[in-house]
Amino acid sequence: MFDILGVESVEIRLPNEVPNIDALVIPGGESTTMANLMDAYQLRKPIQTFAAEGKPIWGTCAGLILMGTKIHENYPEPMGLIDLFAIRNAYGRQINSFQTALEIPILGTKRFQGIFIRAPVIKTFGEEVEILANLPDGSPVAAREQNRIVTSFHPELTSDTRFHSYFLSMVN
């Protein structure tokens, strides 16, 4: 998606690469495996420092889980980058994945197609967290706190670049 928007992106695999970027996306995937790899490659502290410096970070799906302050299970340990409590795989297994049109006012009046794959739920959130989108039942599925955003869904699986453009607007 960033290539479509004309923005260079790189994969970050080592701690010394984190300070050299302007913004970070923590993607979807399997949060336990991602946490294990972050810890094995000592990425946790550099990412926390990156956030503390005010640089934008976006977590999608598993990235949301890892960015939160608390999760329902004991592991993986979240990084405490956004004040929310997440429940992993809250909508069910892979077979329960779904799509729905979301109203996301920051993106305009046209609905955004949310693709939810073993998605987490934002159960509770702090006073400083702004909810950007909800499911029709009122469940929050996108949020922002200062320079950090999270989505339960996968905007990168659509052809709609509005959410990526919104994130890029946070980058100096």
C-alpha positions in Angstrom: 0.0 0.0 0.0 2.8 2.4 0.8 4.4 1.7 -2.6 1.1 2.6 -4.3 1.2 5.9 -2.3 4.8 6.5 -3.5 6.4 6.0 -0.1 9.5 3.9 0.4 9.1 1.2 3.0 11.6 -1.2 4.5 11.4 -4.3 6.7 12.8 -3.9 10.2 14.5 -7.0 11.6 17.2 -5.8 13.9 17.3 -3.2 16.8 19.8 -0.9 15.2 17.4 -0.4 12.2 14.6 1.1 14.3 16.1 4.6 14.9 16.7 5.0 11.1 12.9 5.1 10.2 10.3 7.8 10.3 7.3 5.6 11.2 6.6 1.9 12.0 3.8 -0.5 11.1 3.5 -3.6 13.3 1.6 -5.9 11.0 -0.9 -8.7 11.5 0.2 -12.2 12.0 0.5 -14.5 14.9 1.1 -12.4 18.0 2.9 -15.0 20.1 5.4 -15.8 17.3 5.9 -12.1 16.7 6.5 -11.4 20.4 9.0 -14.4 20.5 10.9 -12.9 17.6 10.8 -9.4 19.0 12.3 -10.7 22.2 14.8 -13.0 20.5 16.1 -10.1 18.3 15.8 -7.5 21.2 13.4 -5.3 19.3 11.0 -4.5 22.2 13.0 -1.8 23.9 13.9 0.1 20.6 10.3 0.1 19.6 9.2 1.4 23.0 11.9 4.1 22.7 10.7 4.9 19.2 7.2 5.4 20.5 8.4 7.5 23.4 10.2 9.8 21.0 6.8 10.6 19.4 7.3 8.7 16.2 4.1 7.2 14.6 3.4 3.5 15.0 0.4 1.6 13.6 -0.5 -1.9 14.7 -2.9 -4.0 12.7 -4.5 -7.1 14.2 -1.6 -8.8 16.0 0.1 -5.4 16.0 -2.8 -4.1 18.1 -2.4 -6.9 20.6 1.4 -6.3 20.9 0.9 -2.5 21.2 -1.7 -2.7 24.0 -1.2 -2.4 27.8 -3.0 -5.6 28.7 -4.3 -8.8 27.0 -6.7 -11.4 28.2 -4.0 -14.2 28.2 -0.7 -14.2 30.1 1.4 -14.2 26.9 2.5 -12.5 24.7 3.5 -9.6 26.9 2.2 -6.4 25.3 4.5 -3.4 24.9 2.3 -0.8 26.6 2.2 1.6 23.7 -1.5 2.3 23.7 -3.8 2.2 26.7 -6.1 -0.7 25.8 -7.1 -4.1 26.9 -7.3 -6.6 24.0 -8.7 -10.1 23.6 -7.0 -12.2 21.0 -9.1 -14.1 18.4 -12.2 -12.7 19.9 -14.4 -13.2 16.9 -13.5 -16.8 16.5 -11.3 -19.0 14.4 -10.1 -18.5 10.8 -13.4 -19.8 9.5 -15.2 -17.0 11.4 -13.3 -14.3 9.5 -15.6 -11.6 8.0 -15.8 -8.4 6.1 -18.0 -5.4 6.9 -18.4 -1.8 5.8 -17.2 0.6 8.5 -18.0 4.2 9.2 -14.6 5.9 9.9 -15.3 9.7 10.0 -11.5 10.6 9.8 -11.5 9.0 6.4 -14.6 10.8 5.1 -18.2 9.7 4.4 -17.5 6.8 2.2 -17.5 3.5 4.2 -14.3 1.5 4.5 -14.3 -2.2 4.0 -13.0 -3.8 7.2 -11.5 -7.3 6.8 -11.3 -9.2 10.1 -9.2 -12.4 10.3 -9.0 -14.0 13.7 -9.3 -10.4 14.9 -8.8 -9.1 18.4 -11.4 -7.1 20.3 -10.6 -3.8 22.1 -12.3 -4.7 25.4 -11.5 -1.5 27.3 -9.4 1.6 26.7 -8.0 4.6 28.6 -9.3 8.1 28.7 -6.7 9.4 26.2 -7.6 6.8 23.6 -9.8 8.1 20.7 -12.0 5.5 19.1 -11.8 5.9 15.3 -14.3 3.2 14.2 -16.8 0.7 15.7 -18.6 -2.3 14.4 -22.4 -1.9 14.1 -22.8 -3.4 17.5 -20.6 -0.6 19.0 -17.4 -2.7 19.5 -14.3 -0.5 18.9 -12.1 -1.7 16.0 -9.8 1.2 15.4 -8.2 3.6 17.9 -5.6 6.3 18.3 -3.6 7.6 21.2 -1.2 10.5 20.4 1.1 9.2 17.6 -0.1 5.6 17.8 -3.0 3.9 16.0 -4.4 0.4 16.0 -6.9 -1.5 13.9 -8.5 -4.9 14.5 -8.9 -5.3 10.8 -6.5 -5.4 7.8 -6.7 -2.2 5.7 -3.8 -3.5 3.6 -6.0 -6.3 2.2 -8.2 -3.8 0.4 -7.5 -1.5 -2.5 -8.5 1.5 -0.4 -5.5 3.6 0.5 -7.3 6.1 2.8 -6.2 4.5 6.1 -2.6 4.3 5.0 -2.8 7.9 3.8 -4.2 8.9 7.3 -1.2 7.1 8.9 1.2 8.9 6.6 -0.3 12.3 7.6 1.1 11.6 11.1 4.6 11.3 9.8 6.7 14.5 9.8 
